[in-house]
């Protein structure tokens, strides 16, 4: 059996962000194609993705293209044609939700089950494997034990993917219809309007306000940096960072942070990453320095609660101190001149209320924020968070470097000077070039030294010369040595890509393993949106009772639009099971856009939300 390799998977809104993620240590990136991605605003042309594949594959990094919306009947042929183009672009895998695309027919390319496939049980994971998926995404809500159970239900070659960092959907992924119910923008069609990040009033069954209006459906961000070792041991193979709408600075920082942590954990376990090359960055990665709403590990240890972000859905940032006093148009903060820079973004929090402002002047411990004509004046004692660190962002703006160690040799053979290069990793890919025979140098030792010194100057190539071996001493100008080195590196890059693409051509079309399985009739929440998906399920003996709401309903009133591990009452210390507090039901969330009825499933520690 092949040695187990662990993959760090980073998001990319565009090809340049993907390149930066790879340079900072990602083993793979996922990116949206021209259409049919679950992030409508993060689309990329096939041509751009093809160029990205060339860059990524040099390092043995994979590129996954997201085709993970649900599809209408008229869209299936378009999506299938796009899949063919992505296959020809040498994409490593497609991220898919809609089974109609599999039924229509795909090229010989790996398929990964999207987060929207709602993989919450070993049985669902095994079903997806039988459908032809080579990787499944465990739901964010699962504990380590539940993830381990999914791992045991699958073949060794089927990989388990788990989220480790980023924004959290409050609903079980793929099962949220709130945005569609409120405004007709479907998350399963890549158009979520994020109504979960809106402010709501919380009222009881008599219409009384339980607590002041707040962001009762807004969660903190996931951060599982300290859980990575346990996740490896539980059987996770792919560690996924969320954020296909995030900027390159965010992706670079978080990728570098998880790369650094994973490298130590893999070394301690005798495991390897799934790509090649070592990254060098000029900043110290920090989760707190990038956009975040505060952090939680999100139920990974089986516990409940502690994941809400009721005060604000915006970036909170890192805590840096408190407001000591107000001095005219400024506020005082201990150590301000050693912490802050002009342009830093601040968030102030006091009595559950927040507001933000940018720093425009620092004078000792006095800080001026907002604008001179309209200064930001926080309350004394307010917490101060920095959600934009300009000094850190300047460091992030510098390019990371990723190098693969190689050996370069020079020898005389059959009257010619032969230059060779070989990767010093388990690929052992080599290339060589020949140049005309040069006269032997009058001073062989000096000539060898010049030759070796200039062959080692690999500059902005993806290589680092760990070994140089010259068995000959030709008389060559430095310019000739440099030209030979450039030609040799280009030949090695081509050899690496040829070997990679040869492996891609050996892929087979994913073949479902049909056969009846125990299943409930499919409801609208199973997101069947076309006849081909319905036919696909029929081959497994599954009946489709309802199509996805996007195909059949304009009015969602009375419908369940979300199920979540998040419980508003539990987060407020009012758990029905443990607090002893009595609240008149039904409890509702209400704002100008919607009224939502909450139903509490205390046996499962879940909350259901119905649109009224």
C-alpha positions in Angstrom: 0.0 0.0 0.0 1.2 3.5 -0.8 2.4 5.5 2.1 -0.3 7.8 3.5 0.2 11.5 2.5 -1.7 14.4 4.0 -3.0 17.3 1.9 -3.5 20.9 2.9 -6.2 22.3 0.6 -6.4 26.1 0.1 -9.1 28.3 -1.5 -8.6 30.5 -4.4 -10.9 33.1 -5.9 -8.6 33.5 -8.9 -5.5 31.9 -10.4 -3.1 34.4 -8.8 -4.4 33.7 -5.3 -4.0 30.0 -6.0 -0.4 30.6 -7.0 0.3 32.5 -3.8 -1.3 29.7 -1.8 1.0 27.1 -3.4 4.1 29.2 -2.8 3.0 29.5 0.9 2.8 25.7 1.2 -0.6 24.5 -0.1 -0.6 20.9 -1.4 -3.8 21.6 -3.4 -6.1 24.4 -4.3 -9.8 24.6 -5.2 -11.1 27.2 -7.6 -14.3 28.0 -9.3 -14.7 27.6 -13.1 -16.7 29.8 -15.4 -20.1 28.7 -14.2 -21.8 26.4 -11.8 -19.7 27.0 -8.7 -21.1 27.5 -5.3 -19.4 30.9 -5.1 -21.0 32.8 -8.0 -18.6 35.7 -7.6 -15.4 33.6 -7.8 -15.5 32.4 -11.4 -12.4 31.8 -13.6 -11.9 30.9 -17.3 -10.7 27.4 -18.3 -7.7 29.0 -19.9 -6.6 30.6 -16.6 -7.2 27.3 -14.8 -5.1 25.5 -17.4 -2.1 27.8 -16.8 -2.6 27.4 -13.0 -2.4 23.6 -13.5 1.0 23.9 -15.1 2.3 26.0 -12.2 0.8 23.7 -9.6 1.8 20.4 -11.1 5.5 21.4 -11.1 5.3 21.1 -7.3 3.0 18.0 -7.4 0.2 20.2 -6.2 -3.4 19.4 -7.3 -6.0 21.7 -8.7 -9.7 21.0 -8.0 -12.4 22.8 -10.0 -15.8 23.5 -8.3 -18.8 22.5 -10.3 -20.9 22.2 -7.2 -24.3 23.9 -7.7 -27.4 22.0 -8.2 -28.3 22.0 -11.9 -31.5 22.4 -13.9 -32.3 20.1 -16.8 -31.2 22.6 -19.4 -27.9 23.2 -17.7 -26.7 19.6 -17.5 -25.2 19.5 -21.1 -23.5 22.9 -20.5 -22.0 21.6 -17.2 -20.8 18.4 -18.8 -19.2 20.3 -21.7 -17.4 22.5 -19.1 -16.3 19.3 -17.3 -14.7 18.1 -20.6 -12.8 21.4 -21.0 -11.5 21.2 -17.4 -10.4 17.7 -18.0 -8.5 18.8 -21.1 -6.9 21.6 -19.0 -5.5 18.9 -16.7 -7.6 19.7 -13.7 -7.0 16.9 -11.1 -10.6 16.6 -9.9 -14.1 18.1 -10.1 -16.0 19.1 -6.9 -19.6 18.0 -7.6 -22.9 18.1 -5.8 -25.4 17.2 -8.5 -25.7 13.5 -9.4 -27.4 14.5 -12.7 -23.9 15.4 -14.0 -22.6 11.9 -13.2 -25.6 10.3 -14.8 -25.1 12.4 -18.0 -21.5 11.3 -18.2 -18.1 12.7 -17.2 -14.6 12.4 -18.7 -12.0 10.2 -17.0 -11.4 12.6 -14.1 -11.7 12.2 -10.3 -14.8 13.6 -8.6 -15.0 14.8 -5.1 -18.2 15.1 -3.2 -19.0 18.7 -2.4 -19.7 19.9 1.1 -23.3 20.4 -0.1 -23.6 16.6 -0.4 -24.3 16.6 3.4 -22.0 13.8 4.5 -23.0 13.3 8.2 -22.9 9.5 8.6 -20.7 6.5 7.6 -23.6 5.2 5.5 -23.8 8.4 3.5 -20.1 8.4 3.0 -20.2 4.8 1.8 -23.0 5.7 -0.6 -21.0 8.5 -2.1 -18.0 6.2 -2.5 -20.3 3.8 -4.5 -21.4 6.7 -6.6 -17.8 7.0 -7.8 -16.5 9.8 -5.6 -12.8 9.5 -4.6 -13.0 12.0 -1.8 -15.9 12.9 0.6 -16.2 16.0 2.8 -17.2 15.3 6.3 -19.8 17.8 7.6 -18.3 20.5 9.7 -20.6 19.6 12.6 -19.1 16.2 13.2 -16.9 15.2 16.1 -13.6 13.4 15.9 -15.3 10.1 16.7 -17.9 10.6 14.0 -15.1 11.5 11.5 -13.3 8.3 12.5 -16.4 6.3 11.8 -16.6 7.7 8.3 -13.0 6.8 7.7 -13.7 3.2 8.8 -16.6 2.9 6.4 -14.5 3.7 3.3 -11.9 2.0 1.3 -8.3 3.1 2.0 -8.0 4.9 -1.3 -11.1 7.0 -0.8 -10.0 10.2 1.0 -11.8 12.0 3.9 -11.7 15.8 3.6 -12.4 18.0 6.7 -12.6 21.7 7.2 -10.1 23.2 9.5 -10.4 27.0 9.2 -12.7 29.8 8.0 -16.2 31.1 8.0 -19.0 28.8 9.2 -22.4 28.2 7.6 -24.8 28.0 10.5 -26.9 25.4 8.7 -25.8 21.9 7.8 -24.2 22.6 4.3 -26.4 21.9 1.4 -29.5 22.0 3.6 -29.9 25.8 3.8 -32.8 27.4 2.0 -33.1 30.6 4.0 -31.6 32.9 1.5 -33.8 31.4 -1.2 -36.9 31.8 1.0 -36.2 35.4 1.9 -35.1 36.8 -1.5 -34.9 34.1 -4.1 -31.1 33.8 -4.0 -30.2 30.1 -3.5 -27.0 29.0 -1.7 -27.2 25.8 -3.7 -27.0 27.9 -6.8 -24.0 29.9 -5.7 -26.0 33.0 -4.8 -26.4 33.0 -1.0 -27.2 36.5 0.4 -26.1 35.5 3.9 -29.3 36.4 5.8 -27.8 34.4 8.7 -25.4 37.4 9.2 -28.4 39.8 9.7 -29.7 41.2 13.0 -32.9 39.7 14.4 -35.1 40.3 17.4 -35.6 37.3 19.6 -39.2 37.0 20.8 -41.2 34.4 22.8 -44.6 32.9 22.0 -46.4 35.9 23.6 -44.6 38.3 21.4 -42.3 39.6 24.1 -38.6 40.4 23.4 -36.4 37.8 25.2 -33.2 39.7 24.6 -32.3 42.8 22.6 -31.9 42.4 18.8 -28.6 40.8 17.9 -27.0 38.6 15.2 -28.5 35.4 16.6 -27.6 33.2 13.6 -24.1 34.5 13.1 -21.2 32.1 14.1 -17.6 32.7 14.9 -15.0 31.4 12.4 -13.6 27.9 12.6 -10.0 27.4 13.8 -8.8 23.9 14.3 -5.1 24.6 14.4 -4.8 22.8 17.8 -6.9 19.8 16.7 -4.9 18.9 13.6 -3.0 16.0 15.2 -6.2 14.4 16.5 -7.8 14.9 13.1 -4.8 13.1 11.4 -5.2 10.3 13.9 -8.9 10.1 13.3 -8.3 9.5 9.6 -8.7 12.9 8.0 -6.6 13.0 4.7 -7.4 16.4 3.3 -7.4 19.6 5.5 -9.6 22.2 3.9 -9.4 26.0 4.5 -12.6 27.8 3.6 -12.5 31.1 1.7 -13.0 31.3 -2.0 -14.1 34.9 -1.7 -11.1 35.9 0.5 -8.3 38.0 -0.7 -4.8 36.7 -1.4 -3.4 38.1 1.8 -5.9 36.0 3.9 -5.1 32.9 1.9 -1.4 33.3 2.2 -1.4 33.9 5.9 -3.8 31.0 6.8 -2.1 28.6 4.4 1.4 29.4 5.9 0.0 29.0 9.4 -1.4 25.5 8.8 1.6 24.5 6.7 3.9 25.3 9.6 1.7 23.4 12.1 1.2 20.4 9.9 4.8 19.9 9.0 5.7 19.3 12.7 2.8 16.9 13.2 3.6 14.9 10.1 7.3 14.6 11.0 6.3 13.3 14.5 4.1 10.7 12.8 6.4 9.6 10.0 4.0 11.0 7.5 4.5 13.2 4.5 2.7 16.0 2.7 1.3 15.3 -0.7 3.4 17.8 -2.7 7.0 18.9 -3.0 9.2 21.9 -2.2 9.8 24.0 0.9 8.2 27.4 1.3 9.9 30.5 2.6 7.9 33.4 3.8 8.9 36.8 5.2 6.0 37.2 7.7 5.1 35.3 10.9 1.6 33.8 10.2 -1.1 34.5 12.7 -4.8 33.6 12.5 -5.7 36.7 14.5 -4.1 39.0 11.9 -6.6 38.0 9.1 -10.3 38.5 8.8 -12.1 36.7 11.6 -15.2 36.9 13.8 -13.5 35.2 16.7 -12.7 31.5 16.7 -14.1 28.2 17.8 -13.3 24.5 17.0 -17.0 23.9 16.2 -18.1 20.7 18.0 -15.0 18.7 17.1 -14.7 17.3 20.6 -18.5 16.6 20.8 -19.3 19.5 23.1 -21.9 22.0 22.4 -22.0 25.8 22.5 -19.4 28.6 22.5 -19.6 29.2 18.8 -21.8 32.3 18.5 -20.9 35.8 17.4 -24.0 37.6 18.5 -22.5 41.1 18.8 -21.2 41.5 15.2 -21.0 39.5 11.9 -18.0 41.6 10.9 -14.3 41.0 11.4 -13.4 41.3 15.1 -9.7 40.8 14.7 -7.1 40.5 17.5 -7.6 41.9 21.0 -5.0 44.6 21.7 -6.2 46.4 24.8 -8.9 48.7 26.3 -9.8 52.3 26.1 -8.2 53.9 29.2 -9.6 57.4 28.9 -10.9 60.0 26.4 -8.8 63.0 25.7 -10.5 65.4 23.3 -10.7 63.9 19.8 -8.5 61.0 20.9 -8.6 58.0 23.2 -5.8 56.7 25.3 -4.5 53.1 25.1 -1.5 51.7 26.8 1.5 51.2 24.5 -0.4 52.5 21.4 2.7 53.9 19.7 4.4 50.5 19.9 1.4 48.5 18.7 -0.5 50.6 16.1 0.2 52.2 12.7 -1.6 54.7 10.7 -4.3 53.0 8.6 -4.9 50.2 11.1 -8.5 49.2 11.4 -10.0 49.0 14.9 -13.2 47.6 16.3 -14.5 48.8 19.6 -16.9 46.6 21.8 -18.7 47.8 24.8 -22.0 46.6 26.4 -22.6 44.2 23.5 -22.4 47.0 20.9 -19.6 47.4 18.4 -18.4 50.0 15.9 -15.2 50.3 13.8 -12.9 53.1 12.7 -9.4 53.5 11.1 -6.4 55.0 12.8 -5.2 58.2 11.2 -2.8 59.6 13.9 -0.9 58.3 16.9 0.7 60.5 19.5 2.3 58.5 22.3 -0.6 56.6 24.0 -3.2 58.8 22.3 -4.9 57.4 19.2 -7.0 59.4 16.7 -9.4 57.3 14.8 -12.2 58.0 12.3 -11.7 61.4 10.5 -10.5 64.7 11.9 -13.9 66.3 11.3 -15.7 63.3 12.7 -13.5 61.4 15.3 -14.4 58.0 16.6 -14.9 58.3 20.4 -15.4 54.9 22.1 -16.5 54.4 25.7 -13.9 54.2 28.5 -13.2 50.6 29.2 -14.3 49.4 25.7 -12.4 46.5 24.3 -10.2 47.3 21.3 -9.7 44.8 18.5 -7.5 45.4 15.5 -9.0 43.9 12.3 -6.5 45.5 9.9 -2.8 45.5 10.6 -1.1 47.6 8.0 2.4 46.6 8.9 1.5 42.9 8.7 -0.3 43.5 5.4 2.8 45.1 4.0 4.8 42.0 4.9 2.1 39.8 3.4 2.5 41.7 0.1 6.0 40.4 -0.4 6.2 37.3 -2.5 6.7 33.9 -0.9 9.2 31.5 -2.4 8.9 27.7 -2.8 11.9 25.6 -3.9 12.4 22.0 -4.7 15.9 20.5 -4.1 17.7 19.1 -7.2 21.1 17.8 -8.1 22.9 19.3 -11.1 25.7 17.5 -12.8 28.1 18.3 -15.7 30.2 15.7 -17.5 32.0 15.2 -20.7 30.6 12.5 -22.9 31.3 11.6 -26.6 33.0 14.9 -27.2 30.1 17.0 -25.7 29.5 18.6 -22.4 26.3 17.0 -20.9 24.4 18.9 -18.2 21.9 16.9 -16.1 19.4 17.8 -13.4 17.4 15.5 -11.1 14.8 16.1 -8.5 15.9 14.9 -5.0 12.5 13.6 -4.0 10.6 10.3 -4.5 9.7 11.3 -8.1 13.4 11.1 -9.3 12.6 12.9 -12.5 15.6 14.0 -14.5 16.5 15.9 -17.6 19.7 16.7 -19.6 21.0 18.9 -22.3 24.1 18.7 -24.5 26.2 21.6 -25.7 29.1 21.7 -28.1 32.4 20.5 -26.8 34.3 23.4 -25.3 38.0 23.5 -24.9 39.5 22.3 -21.6 40.2 25.3 -19.4 43.8 26.2 -18.8 43.0 26.2 -15.0 40.7 23.2 -14.5 40.1 23.8 -10.8 39.2 27.5 -11.3 36.9 26.6 -14.3 35.1 23.9 -12.2 34.6 26.5 -9.4 33.1 29.0 -11.9 30.9 26.3 -13.4 29.6 25.1 -10.1 29.0 28.6 -8.7 26.9 29.7 -11.7 25.0 26.4 -12.1 23.8 27.0 -8.5 22.2 30.4 -9.3 18.7 29.2 -9.9 17.0 32.5 -9.2 13.3 32.6 -9.7 13.0 29.0 -10.9 11.1 26.5 -8.6 14.4 24.7 -7.9 17.2 24.9 -5.3 20.6 23.3 -6.1 21.3 21.1 -3.1 24.0 19.1 -5.0 26.4 20.3 -7.7 28.8 17.9 -9.3 31.1 18.9 -12.2 33.3 16.1 -13.6 34.7 18.2 -16.3 36.3 21.6 -16.7 35.2 23.1 -20.0 36.2 26.6 -20.9 32.9 28.5 -20.9 32.0 32.1 -20.5 29.6 32.9 -17.6 26.9 33.9 -20.1 27.2 30.5 -21.7 26.9 28.7 -18.4 23.9 30.8 -17.5 22.2 30.0 -20.8 22.9 26.3 -20.3 21.5 26.5 -16.8 18.3 28.1 -18.0 17.9 25.6 -20.7 18.4 22.8 -18.2 15.9 24.1 -15.8 13.3 24.5 -18.6 14.0 20.9 -19.6 13.5 19.7 -16.1 10.2 21.6 -15.7 9.0 20.0 -19.0 10.0 16.5 -17.8 8.1 17.0 -14.5 4.9 18.1 -16.3 5.2 15.3 -18.8 5.4 12.8 -16.1 2.5 14.3 -14.2 0.3 14.5 -17.3 1.1 10.9 -18.2 -0.3 9.9 -14.8 -3.4 12.0 -15.4 -4.0 10.2 -18.7 -4.2 6.9 -16.8 -7.3 7.9 -15.0 -10.5 6.1 -15.6 -14.1 7.3 -15.8 -15.7 7.0 -12.3 -18.1 4.1 -12.3 -21.0 4.0 -9.9 -21.5 0.7 -8.1 -25.3 0.5 -8.4 -27.4 -1.6 -6.1 -30.3 -1.1 -3.7 -29.5 0.6 -0.4 -31.7 1.3 2.5 -33.0 4.9 2.1 -35.9 7.1 2.8 -37.7 8.8 -0.1 -35.9 11.9 -1.2 -37.3 15.2 -0.1 -36.7 18.7 -1.3 -33.8 19.0 1.1 -31.9 16.3 -0.9 -31.6 18.9 -3.7 -32.7 16.8 -6.7 -33.2 19.4 -9.4 -33.3 17.5 -12.7 -34.5 14.3 -14.3 -31.0 12.8 -14.7 -30.4 13.1 -10.9 -33.7 11.5 -10.3 -32.8 8.6 -12.6 -29.4 8.2 -11.0 -31.1 7.7 -7.5 -33.6 5.3 -9.0 -30.7 2.9 -9.9 -30.0 2.8 -6.2 -33.7 2.1 -5.4 -34.3 5.6 -4.1 -37.5 7.4 -4.9 -37.6 11.1 -5.3 -40.8 12.4 -3.7 -40.0 16.1 -4.1 -37.7 18.2 -6.3 -35.4 20.9 -4.9 -37.4 24.1 -3.9 -35.5 26.1 -6.5 -37.4 24.2 -9.2 -40.9 24.1 -7.8 -41.5 26.8 -5.2 -41.8 30.5 -5.2 -43.3 30.7 -1.7 -41.5 28.9 1.1 -43.8 29.9 4.0 -44.3 27.2 6.5 -41.2 25.3 5.2 -38.2 24.2 7.2 -35.3 26.2 5.7 -32.5 25.3 8.0 -31.3 22.7 10.5 -28.3 23.6 12.7 -26.1 22.4 15.5 -26.2 26.0 16.7 -28.9 26.7 19.3 -29.8 30.2 20.2 -31.1 29.3 23.7 -28.0 27.2 24.5 -25.7 30.0 23.5 -27.7 32.4 25.7 -27.4 30.1 28.8 -31.1 29.2 28.4 -30.8 25.6 27.4 -34.2 23.8 27.8 -32.4 20.7 29.2 -30.0 22.2 31.6 -30.9 25.8 32.6 -34.3 25.2 34.2 -35.5 28.4 32.5 -39.0 28.3 31.0 -39.7 30.2 27.8 -43.1 30.5 26.1 -42.8 28.8 22.7 -42.7 29.1 19.8 -39.6 31.2 19.9 -39.1 33.4 16.8 -36.5 35.5 15.2 -37.8 38.6 13.4 -36.6 41.5 11.3 -37.9 43.6 8.4 -37.1 40.8 6.0 -38.3 37.7 7.7 -40.0 36.0 10.6 -38.4 32.6 11.5 -39.9 30.1 13.9 -37.4 28.1 16.0 -38.0 24.4 16.9 -35.6 22.8 19.4 -34.7 19.1 19.0 -33.2 18.7 22.4 -32.4 15.0 22.0 -30.1 15.7 19.1 -29.0 19.1 20.4 -30.1 20.7 17.1 -32.3 23.6 16.1 -34.7 23.7 13.2 -35.8 27.0 11.5 -39.1 27.5 9.7 -39.9 30.4 7.4 -43.1 32.3 8.3 
